[in-house]
């Protein structure tokens, strides 16, 4: 028995050492290649006082990061073993769902019925179903998300405003909160660099950042987040960055062809547990990234092509074949100079503008200002991608947004930013044209809107250059940092509670 244990220990040690050596070698090889983000740095004009060398600096470790509890780790294991996970279900277990959105019976909810017998819920102070969820406060999840007392991603921020501070809140969806297992979100980078900038200029002030983003939400959620969660914290500046979760082209196509029922055979099947773990690891491990690319390449070479074709859709990285359809622009809507008062602006922009009006009013009521950022889509007519490295971008555009053509997605993305820019001009708020400055390099993207860690860092760097002139203007006219702060009612009590249930599973 002792010999068996010794041999097992020797094998385990050998595997660990070899893996560590392989990881080191993979990182060294990667370091010899130019960074996907670094090659664009010199082309981005630096704001006054910003140093190029800061780009490589990471924010310090979060003081509120804690050890993951055994119960939380076991919950994730149960969810992954359930067979109903869709890739985000693990994160859903650490969300606190709006009780109005959930309804009286979780088993009747089309999404939450698949939860493993328990969810967190909260009761909204105004009885509204928005926002549909919050994150657990003061929590470190097994996936890597660290939240503060408000349930926002990031470090602690005091409730009461402190002298010589500038508080910036970032509103948005998944592109703002970022993947939970990524080391940083873009607001974290921006906040860290702004404090470096303040120290460099000897300004004797501190920047506080609130990341109020969360995935899968739209402008009604964001307006509610502003009202109930952000406004009570009296931010000086609120930055809005979102443009995907209400990006619906369907109303523009009268006879919409059906979406494909499944991915083409050339695309690997939905990932299992090993593939999901490998995907998560690939963002922090160079070795895992190489293994993932190798498996993807092997799979794409082995998959058969549809009958009668030389290669399967996506095999050459080009746009997949799309059925014919007719996109009908709303009558009377000027695409180059739209009337913002229209109620039929494409891609839900009329609803979004109404919510932006509410957000702007709430921001002003607490003594702050709203800034709008243009939204970056990675899609251009004729775009060709690497079918292995950029497989998720191909699937996102060609399956997730089927049957719409690249040219129509690009057209509506440009129109959306044109509307946001005009809204900002009409309401005399700052427009941060991030989309214009962000490179259309697929190596910086996970899909058509979400960045890799490098892409997130570069987006944050661009946002920094756009924000510094806004801040400089307020410093020059003496409006920031504020000498007094408005009397704002504190946030409503946020008390997550556990709801347990047992849903009957239908056979077959």
C-alpha positions as CSV (number, residue, x, y, z in Angstrom):
1,X,0.0,0.0,0.0
2,X,2.8,2.3,0.9
3,X,4.5,1.7,-2.5
4,X,1.2,2.5,-4.3
5,X,0.9,5.8,-2.5
6,X,4.5,6.7,-3.2
7,X,4.1,5.9,-6.9
8,X,0.8,7.9,-7.0
9,X,2.5,10.9,-5.3
10,X,5.5,10.6,-7.7
11,X,3.1,10.6,-10.7
12,X,1.1,13.5,-9.3
13,X,4.3,15.6,-8.6
14,X,5.6,14.8,-12.1
15,X,2.3,15.9,-13.7
16,X,2.3,19.2,-11.7
17,X,5.9,20.0,-12.5
18,X,5.6,19.2,-16.2
19,X,2.4,21.3,-16.4
20,X,4.1,24.2,-14.6
21,X,7.1,23.9,-17.0
22,X,4.8,23.7,-20.0
23,X,2.8,26.7,-18.8
24,X,6.0,28.7,-18.4
25,X,7.2,27.7,-21.9
26,X,3.8,28.6,-23.4
27,X,3.9,32.0,-21.7
28,X,7.5,32.6,-22.9
29,X,6.5,31.8,-26.4
30,X,3.5,34.1,-26.2
31,X,5.7,36.8,-24.9
32,X,7.8,36.6,-28.1
33,X,4.7,37.5,-30.1
34,X,3.5,41.1,-30.3
35,X,0.5,41.8,-28.0
36,X,-2.8,42.2,-29.8
37,X,-3.5,45.3,-27.8
38,X,0.0,46.8,-27.5
39,X,0.4,47.3,-31.2
40,X,-2.4,49.9,-31.2
41,X,-1.2,51.9,-28.2
42,X,1.0,54.3,-30.2
43,X,-1.9,55.2,-32.5
44,X,-4.2,56.3,-29.6
45,X,-3.5,59.9,-28.7
46,X,-2.7,60.3,-25.0
47,X,-4.8,62.7,-22.9
48,X,-2.8,65.4,-21.1
49,X,-0.8,63.9,-18.2
50,X,-1.3,60.3,-19.1
51,X,1.8,58.1,-19.3
52,X,2.0,55.3,-21.9
53,X,3.8,53.1,-19.4
54,X,0.7,52.8,-17.3
55,X,-1.0,50.6,-19.8
56,X,0.8,47.5,-18.5
57,X,0.0,48.2,-14.9
58,X,-2.7,46.2,-13.2
59,X,-5.0,47.4,-10.4
60,X,-4.0,46.2,-6.9
61,X,-5.7,43.1,-5.4
62,X,-9.2,43.7,-4.1
63,X,-9.2,44.0,-0.3
64,X,-12.7,42.5,-0.2
65,X,-11.7,39.3,-2.0
66,X,-12.4,36.3,0.2
67,X,-12.0,32.5,0.2
68,X,-14.8,30.7,-1.6
69,X,-17.0,28.8,0.8
70,X,-17.3,25.0,0.5
71,X,-21.1,25.4,0.1
72,X,-20.8,27.7,-2.8
73,X,-18.2,25.5,-4.5
74,X,-20.6,22.5,-4.0
75,X,-23.5,24.5,-5.5
76,X,-21.5,25.1,-8.6
77,X,-20.6,21.4,-8.8
78,X,-24.3,20.5,-8.6
79,X,-25.2,23.0,-11.3
80,X,-22.6,21.8,-13.7
81,X,-23.6,18.1,-13.1
82,X,-27.3,18.9,-13.6
83,X,-27.2,18.8,-17.4
84,X,-29.2,22.0,-17.8
85,X,-26.4,24.6,-17.7
86,X,-26.3,26.9,-20.7
87,X,-22.9,28.4,-19.9
88,X,-24.0,31.1,-17.5
89,X,-26.1,29.0,-15.1
90,X,-23.2,28.8,-12.6
91,X,-23.2,32.6,-12.3
92,X,-27.0,32.7,-11.9
93,X,-26.7,30.9,-8.6
94,X,-25.1,34.0,-7.1
95,X,-27.6,36.5,-8.4
96,X,-30.4,37.9,-6.3
97,X,-33.5,37.8,-8.4
98,X,-36.2,40.4,-8.3
99,X,-39.2,38.8,-6.6
100,X,-41.6,40.6,-8.9
101,X,-39.8,39.2,-11.9
102,X,-39.7,35.7,-10.4
103,X,-43.4,35.7,-9.6
104,X,-45.1,33.6,-7.0
105,X,-43.9,30.2,-8.4
106,X,-40.3,29.8,-9.6
107,X,-41.4,26.5,-11.2
108,X,-43.6,28.5,-13.6
109,X,-40.7,30.7,-14.6
110,X,-39.3,29.7,-18.1
111,X,-35.7,30.2,-17.0
112,X,-35.5,29.9,-13.2
113,X,-37.4,26.6,-13.1
114,X,-34.1,24.8,-14.0
115,X,-32.3,26.1,-10.9
116,X,-31.3,23.3,-8.5
117,X,-34.1,23.9,-6.0
118,X,-33.0,27.2,-4.6
119,X,-32.5,30.8,-5.6
120,X,-31.8,34.2,-3.9
121,X,-34.5,36.8,-4.2
122,X,-35.0,40.4,-3.1
123,X,-38.1,42.6,-2.8
124,X,-37.7,45.8,-4.9
125,X,-38.4,49.0,-3.0
126,X,-40.8,50.3,-5.7
127,X,-42.5,47.1,-6.7
128,X,-41.0,47.2,-10.2
129,X,-39.7,44.0,-12.0
130,X,-36.6,46.1,-13.0
131,X,-33.8,45.4,-12.5
132,X,-34.4,41.7,-12.9
133,X,-31.5,40.8,-10.6
134,X,-28.7,42.1,-8.5
135,X,-25.5,40.4,-7.4
136,X,-25.0,39.1,-3.9
137,X,-23.3,41.8,-1.8
138,X,-19.9,41.3,-0.2
139,X,-19.3,38.0,-1.9
140,X,-16.6,36.2,-3.7
141,X,-18.1,33.6,-6.0
142,X,-16.4,30.3,-7.1
143,X,-16.4,31.8,-10.6
144,X,-14.2,34.8,-9.5
145,X,-16.7,37.7,-9.2
146,X,-15.9,39.9,-6.2
147,X,-18.7,42.3,-5.1
148,X,-18.9,45.1,-2.6
149,X,-21.6,46.1,-0.1
150,X,-23.8,47.4,-2.9
151,X,-23.5,44.2,-5.0
152,X,-21.4,46.0,-7.5
153,X,-18.3,44.3,-9.0
154,X,-15.1,45.7,-7.5
155,X,-13.7,47.1,-4.2
156,X,-15.4,48.9,-1.3
157,X,-16.7,52.4,-1.8
158,X,-17.9,54.3,1.3
159,X,-21.6,55.3,1.4
160,X,-20.9,58.9,2.5
161,X,-19.1,61.1,0.0
162,X,-15.6,62.0,1.2
163,X,-13.8,65.4,0.6
164,X,-11.4,65.6,-2.4
165,X,-13.1,62.7,-4.2
166,X,-14.6,62.3,-7.7
167,X,-17.1,59.5,-8.0
168,X,-17.7,57.9,-11.4
169,X,-20.5,55.3,-11.9
170,X,-20.4,53.0,-15.0
171,X,-23.7,51.7,-16.3
172,X,-24.2,48.9,-18.8
173,X,-24.5,45.2,-19.3
174,X,-22.1,42.4,-19.7
175,X,-19.5,44.5,-21.6
176,X,-19.4,46.7,-18.4
177,X,-19.3,44.1,-15.7
178,X,-17.2,41.7,-17.9
179,X,-16.9,38.0,-17.6
180,X,-16.9,37.0,-13.9
181,X,-13.8,35.0,-14.2
182,X,-11.8,37.7,-15.9
183,X,-9.3,39.4,-13.6
184,X,-10.6,43.0,-14.2
185,X,-13.5,44.8,-15.8
186,X,-12.9,48.0,-17.8
187,X,-14.1,50.3,-15.0
188,X,-11.5,48.8,-12.6
189,X,-8.7,49.6,-15.1
190,X,-10.1,53.2,-15.6
191,X,-10.3,53.9,-11.9
192,X,-6.8,52.7,-11.2
193,X,-5.3,54.8,-14.1
194,X,-7.3,57.9,-13.0
195,X,-5.7,57.7,-9.6
196,X,-2.3,57.3,-11.2
197,X,-3.1,60.4,-13.3
198,X,-4.1,62.3,-10.2
199,X,-0.9,61.3,-8.4
200,X,1.2,62.3,-11.4
201,X,-0.4,65.7,-11.5
202,X,-0.2,66.1,-7.7
203,X,-3.9,66.9,-7.6
204,X,-4.6,65.7,-4.0
205,X,-7.8,64.0,-4.9
206,X,-9.1,60.4,-5.3
207,X,-11.3,58.7,-7.8
208,X,-13.9,56.3,-6.7
209,X,-15.4,53.9,-9.3
210,X,-18.8,52.1,-9.1
211,X,-19.3,49.3,-11.6
212,X,-23.1,48.9,-11.7
213,X,-23.0,46.7,-14.9
214,X,-24.5,43.3,-15.0
215,X,-25.0,40.9,-17.9
216,X,-28.2,40.3,-20.0
217,X,-29.9,43.6,-19.0
218,X,-31.4,46.4,-21.1
219,X,-32.2,50.1,-20.6
220,X,-35.3,49.5,-18.4
221,X,-33.0,47.6,-16.0
222,X,-30.3,50.2,-16.2
223,X,-32.7,53.0,-15.5
224,X,-33.9,51.1,-12.4
225,X,-30.4,50.5,-11.3
226,X,-29.7,54.2,-11.6
227,X,-32.8,55.1,-9.6
228,X,-32.5,52.6,-6.7
229,X,-28.8,51.8,-6.5
230,X,-26.6,54.4,-8.1
231,X,-28.4,57.8,-7.5
232,X,-28.3,57.3,-3.7
233,X,-24.5,57.2,-3.9
234,X,-24.4,60.7,-5.5
235,X,-22.0,60.1,-8.4
236,X,-20.3,63.1,-10.1
237,X,-20.3,61.4,-13.4
238,X,-22.3,58.5,-14.9
239,X,-21.0,56.7,-18.0
240,X,-23.5,54.7,-20.1
241,X,-22.0,52.0,-22.3
242,X,-24.5,49.5,-23.9
243,X,-25.8,48.7,-27.3
244,X,-26.5,45.0,-27.8
245,X,-29.2,43.6,-25.5
246,X,-32.0,45.5,-27.3
247,X,-30.4,45.3,-30.8
248,X,-33.4,43.7,-32.5
249,X,-33.5,43.7,-36.3
250,X,-36.6,41.5,-36.5
251,X,-39.2,44.3,-36.7
252,X,-37.4,45.6,-39.9
253,X,-37.9,42.4,-41.8
254,X,-41.6,41.7,-42.7
255,X,-41.1,38.1,-43.9
256,X,-38.3,36.9,-41.6
257,X,-36.7,33.6,-42.7
258,X,-36.5,31.1,-39.8
259,X,-33.4,30.9,-37.7
260,X,-31.4,27.6,-38.1
261,X,-32.4,25.1,-35.5
262,X,-28.8,24.2,-34.7
263,X,-25.3,25.1,-35.5
264,X,-23.8,23.8,-38.8
265,X,-22.1,20.4,-38.6
266,X,-18.7,22.0,-39.1
267,X,-19.1,23.7,-35.7
268,X,-18.4,21.5,-32.6
269,X,-21.3,20.6,-30.4
270,X,-22.2,22.7,-27.3
271,X,-19.3,22.5,-24.8
272,X,-19.4,20.0,-22.0
273,X,-18.0,20.5,-18.5
274,X,-14.4,19.9,-19.6
275,X,-14.7,22.3,-22.5
276,X,-16.3,25.0,-20.3
277,X,-13.5,24.6,-17.7
278,X,-10.9,24.8,-20.5
279,X,-12.6,27.9,-21.9
280,X,-12.5,29.6,-18.5
281,X,-8.8,28.6,-17.9
282,X,-7.8,29.8,-21.4
283,X,-8.1,33.4,-20.4
284,X,-5.5,33.1,-17.6
285,X,-3.4,30.1,-18.8
286,X,-1.4,30.2,-21.9
287,X,-1.2,26.4,-22.0
288,X,-5.0,26.0,-21.7
289,X,-5.4,28.5,-24.5
290,X,-3.2,26.4,-26.8
291,X,-5.0,23.2,-25.9
292,X,-8.3,24.9,-26.6
293,X,-7.2,26.1,-30.0
294,X,-5.7,22.7,-30.8
295,X,-8.9,20.9,-30.0
296,X,-10.9,23.4,-32.0
297,X,-8.7,23.0,-35.0
298,X,-8.9,19.2,-34.8
299,X,-12.7,19.3,-34.5
300,X,-13.1,21.6,-37.4
301,X,-10.9,19.5,-39.6
302,X,-12.8,16.3,-38.7
303,X,-16.3,17.6,-39.1
304,X,-18.0,16.6,-42.4
305,X,-19.3,19.2,-44.8
306,X,-23.0,19.4,-45.7
307,X,-24.0,17.3,-48.7
308,X,-23.3,19.0,-52.0
309,X,-20.8,21.6,-50.6
310,X,-17.1,21.7,-50.7
311,X,-16.8,23.0,-47.1
312,X,-19.1,23.7,-44.2
313,X,-20.2,27.2,-43.3
314,X,-17.5,29.1,-41.5
315,X,-14.8,26.7,-42.5
316,X,-12.9,29.5,-44.4
317,X,-13.8,32.2,-41.9
318,X,-16.2,34.0,-44.2
319,X,-19.7,35.0,-43.5
320,X,-22.1,32.0,-43.7
321,X,-24.6,31.8,-46.5
322,X,-27.8,33.6,-45.5
323,X,-31.4,33.2,-46.9
324,X,-32.8,36.1,-48.9
325,X,-34.8,38.7,-47.0
326,X,-35.9,42.3,-47.4
327,X,-35.0,44.9,-44.7
328,X,-37.6,47.6,-44.6
329,X,-36.5,50.9,-43.1
330,X,-39.3,52.7,-41.2
331,X,-41.0,55.2,-43.4
332,X,-39.9,58.8,-42.8
333,X,-37.0,57.9,-40.5
334,X,-33.9,59.8,-41.9
335,X,-31.0,57.4,-41.5
336,X,-28.4,60.1,-41.7
337,X,-30.2,62.6,-39.5
338,X,-32.9,60.9,-37.5
339,X,-35.7,62.7,-35.6
340,X,-35.1,61.5,-32.0
341,X,-38.7,62.2,-31.1
342,X,-39.9,59.3,-33.4
343,X,-41.4,56.3,-31.6
344,X,-40.3,53.9,-34.3
345,X,-36.5,54.2,-34.3
346,X,-34.9,50.9,-35.2
347,X,-33.2,48.5,-32.8
348,X,-35.4,49.7,-29.8
349,X,-33.7,53.1,-29.8
350,X,-36.9,55.0,-29.0
351,X,-37.3,53.0,-25.8
352,X,-33.6,53.4,-25.0
353,X,-33.7,57.2,-25.5
354,X,-36.7,57.4,-23.1
355,X,-34.8,55.5,-20.5
356,X,-31.7,57.6,-21.1
357,X,-33.9,60.7,-20.4
358,X,-34.8,59.2,-17.1
359,X,-31.2,58.4,-16.3
360,X,-30.1,61.9,-17.2
361,X,-32.8,63.5,-15.0
362,X,-31.9,61.2,-12.0
363,X,-28.2,62.0,-12.5
364,X,-28.8,65.7,-12.6
365,X,-31.1,65.5,-9.5
366,X,-28.2,64.2,-7.4
367,X,-25.8,66.8,-8.7
368,X,-24.1,64.6,-11.3
369,X,-23.7,64.5,-15.1
370,X,-24.3,61.8,-17.7
371,X,-21.9,60.9,-20.4
372,X,-22.8,58.6,-23.3
373,X,-20.3,56.3,-25.0
374,X,-20.6,54.9,-28.5
375,X,-20.9,51.1,-28.6
376,X,-18.4,48.9,-30.4
377,X,-19.6,46.1,-32.6
378,X,-17.1,43.9,-34.4
379,X,-18.9,43.4,-37.7
380,X,-18.2,44.7,-41.2
381,X,-19.5,43.6,-44.6
382,X,-17.0,41.1,-46.1
383,X,-15.2,40.5,-42.8
384,X,-13.1,37.3,-42.8
385,X,-12.0,35.7,-39.5
386,X,-9.8,32.8,-38.5
387,X,-12.2,29.9,-38.3
388,X,-10.4,28.4,-35.3
389,X,-9.3,31.3,-33.2
390,X,-12.4,33.3,-33.9
391,X,-15.0,30.5,-33.9
392,X,-17.1,32.2,-31.2
393,X,-17.2,35.4,-33.2
394,X,-18.4,33.5,-36.2
395,X,-21.1,31.7,-34.2
396,X,-22.2,34.9,-32.4
397,X,-22.8,36.7,-35.7
398,X,-23.9,33.9,-38.0
399,X,-26.0,31.7,-35.6
400,X,-26.8,34.1,-32.7
401,X,-27.9,36.8,-35.1
402,X,-29.1,34.6,-37.9
403,X,-30.4,35.2,-40.5
404,X,-29.2,38.8,-40.6
405,X,-26.3,39.7,-42.9
406,X,-23.1,41.4,-41.7
407,X,-23.9,44.4,-43.8
408,X,-27.3,44.9,-42.0
409,X,-25.8,44.4,-38.6
410,X,-23.0,47.0,-39.4
411,X,-25.6,49.4,-40.8
412,X,-27.7,49.3,-37.7
413,X,-24.7,49.5,-35.4
414,X,-23.5,52.7,-37.2
415,X,-27.1,54.1,-37.0
416,X,-27.3,53.3,-33.3
417,X,-24.1,55.3,-32.5
418,X,-25.4,58.2,-34.8
419,X,-28.5,58.4,-32.7
420,X,-26.6,58.3,-29.4
421,X,-24.2,61.0,-30.7
422,X,-27.2,63.2,-31.7
423,X,-28.9,62.7,-28.4
424,X,-25.8,63.7,-26.5
425,X,-25.4,66.8,-28.6
426,X,-29.1,67.8,-28.2
427,X,-28.9,67.3,-24.4
428,X,-25.5,68.9,-24.1
429,X,-23.9,65.9,-22.5
430,X,-20.5,64.5,-23.3
431,X,-20.3,61.9,-26.0
432,X,-17.4,59.5,-25.6
433,X,-16.8,58.1,-29.1
434,X,-15.1,54.9,-28.0
435,X,-16.3,52.9,-31.0
436,X,-14.5,55.1,-33.4
437,X,-11.2,54.6,-31.6
438,X,-11.5,50.9,-30.7
439,X,-9.7,48.7,-33.3
440,X,-11.7,46.1,-35.2
441,X,-9.2,43.4,-34.4
442,X,-10.9,40.0,-33.7
443,X,-7.9,39.0,-31.5
444,X,-9.3,41.6,-29.0
445,X,-12.8,40.1,-29.0
446,X,-14.4,37.0,-27.5
447,X,-17.4,37.5,-29.8
448,X,-18.7,40.5,-31.7
449,X,-19.1,42.8,-28.6
450,X,-17.2,41.2,-25.6
451,X,-13.5,41.8,-25.2
452,X,-10.8,39.4,-24.3
453,X,-8.8,40.5,-21.2
454,X,-6.5,42.4,-23.6
455,X,-9.4,43.9,-25.4
456,X,-11.0,45.0,-22.2
457,X,-7.7,46.7,-21.1
458,X,-7.5,48.5,-24.5
459,X,-11.1,49.6,-24.3
460,X,-10.4,50.9,-20.8
461,X,-7.3,52.8,-22.0
462,X,-9.4,54.5,-24.7
463,X,-12.1,55.4,-22.2
464,X,-9.4,56.9,-20.0
465,X,-8.2,59.2,-22.8
466,X,-11.8,60.3,-23.4
467,X,-12.6,60.9,-19.7
468,X,-9.5,62.9,-18.8
469,X,-10.5,66.0,-20.8
470,X,-14.0,65.9,-19.2
471,X,-12.4,65.7,-15.8
472,X,-9.9,68.4,-16.6
473,X,-12.6,70.7,-17.7
474,X,-14.4,70.3,-14.4
475,X,-11.2,70.8,-12.4
476,X,-10.5,74.0,-14.3
477,X,-13.9,75.5,-13.6
478,X,-13.9,74.4,-10.0
479,X,-17.0,72.2,-10.1
480,X,-14.9,69.1,-9.2
481,X,-14.0,68.0,-6.7
482,X,-17.2,69.2,-5.0
483,X,-16.9,71.0,-1.7
484,X,-20.3,69.9,-0.5
485,X,-22.6,67.0,-1.5
486,X,-26.3,66.9,-2.0
487,X,-28.5,65.4,0.7
488,X,-29.5,62.1,-1.0
489,X,-31.6,59.4,0.7
490,X,-29.4,56.3,1.3
491,X,-30.1,53.2,-0.8
492,X,-33.1,51.1,0.2
493,X,-32.2,48.1,2.4
494,X,-31.0,45.2,0.3
495,X,-31.8,41.9,2.0
496,X,-31.3,38.8,-0.1
497,X,-33.3,35.8,1.0
498,X,-33.3,32.2,-0.1
499,X,-36.3,30.6,-1.8
500,X,-36.4,26.8,-2.1
501,X,-38.6,24.9,-4.4
502,X,-39.0,21.5,-6.1
503,X,-40.2,21.5,-9.7
504,X,-41.6,18.4,-11.3
505,X,-39.6,17.3,-14.3
506,X,-41.5,16.1,-17.4
507,X,-40.5,12.8,-18.7
508,X,-38.8,12.7,-22.0
